[in-house]
Amino acid sequence: MPDPRLTGLGGGLFSGVLMLLFGWLDRLLFDASPTVYGVLFLPVCLLTALWVRRAEPLSAPVAAPIAFAVGLLALVDGGAGIEDRLTGLVTALATQVGWLYGGTLVAGLVVLVRRIGGAGRAERRPAGSRR
């Protein structure tokens, strides 16, 4: 399994681009199913939280809702105007808030577990050693 270490910006770009891609694929293959999109959002949050650097752990739960909204742009039914697309985006965010909170919770829990695990490792390390 790869072990990349993404910066906060890299984690946000990774999750945002992936969710936009999943949004377009969902629109093409599943006729813009919000359930499929929500299910795909959960592993993206998990991977982002696992792959973000230990120095920037809070960037994953912050990037998750932004990535969700970016990907929803591909799913919303909007007319020709920007107002219609914005209204569709706000409506989709309001109706799919369970997936949004769930993915953000997954990212937050992973970051919390990594933080607790890292604190335990730091205590066991000898004082003069570096890692």
JOTAWO-V359137 format. One record per residue. RES is the residue in three letters. SS is DSSP state (H for helix, E for strand, C for the rest). Layout:
res & ss
RES & SS
RES & SS
This chain:
res & ss
MET & C
PRO & C
ASP & C
PRO & C
ARG & C
LEU & E
THR & C
GLY & H
LEU & H
GLY & H
GLY & H
GLY & H
LEU & H
PHE & H
SER & H
GLY & H
VAL & H
LEU & H
MET & H
LEU & H
LEU & H
PHE & H
GLY & H
TRP & H
LEU & H
ASP & H
ARG & H
LEU & H
LEU & H
PHE & H
ASP & C
ALA & C
SER & C
PRO & H
THR & H
VAL & H
TYR & H
GLY & H
VAL & H
LEU & H
PHE & H
LEU & H
PRO & H
VAL & H
CYS & H
LEU & H
LEU & H
THR & H
ALA & H
LEU & H
TRP & H
VAL & E
ARG & C
ARG & H
ALA & H
GLU & H
PRO & C
LEU & H
SER & H
ALA & H
PRO & H
VAL & H
ALA & H
ALA & H
PRO & H
ILE & H
ALA & H
PHE & H
ALA & H
VAL & H
GLY & H
LEU & H
LEU & C
ALA & C
LEU & C
VAL & C
ASP & C
GLY & C
GLY & C
ALA & C
GLY & C
ILE & H
GLU & H
ASP & H
ARG & H
LEU & H
THR & H
GLY & H
LEU & H
VAL & H
THR & H
ALA & H
LEU & H
ALA & H
THR & H
GLN & C
VAL & H
GLY & H
TRP & H
LEU & H
TYR & H
GLY & H
GLY & H
THR & H
LEU & H
VAL & H
ALA & H
GLY & H
LEU & H
VAL & H
VAL & H
LEU & H
VAL & H
ARG & H
ARG & H
ILE & H
GLY & H
GLY & H
ALA & H
GLY & H
ARG & H
ALA & H
GLU & H
ARG & H
ARG & C
PRO & C
ALA & C
GLY & C
SER & C
ARG & C
ARG & C
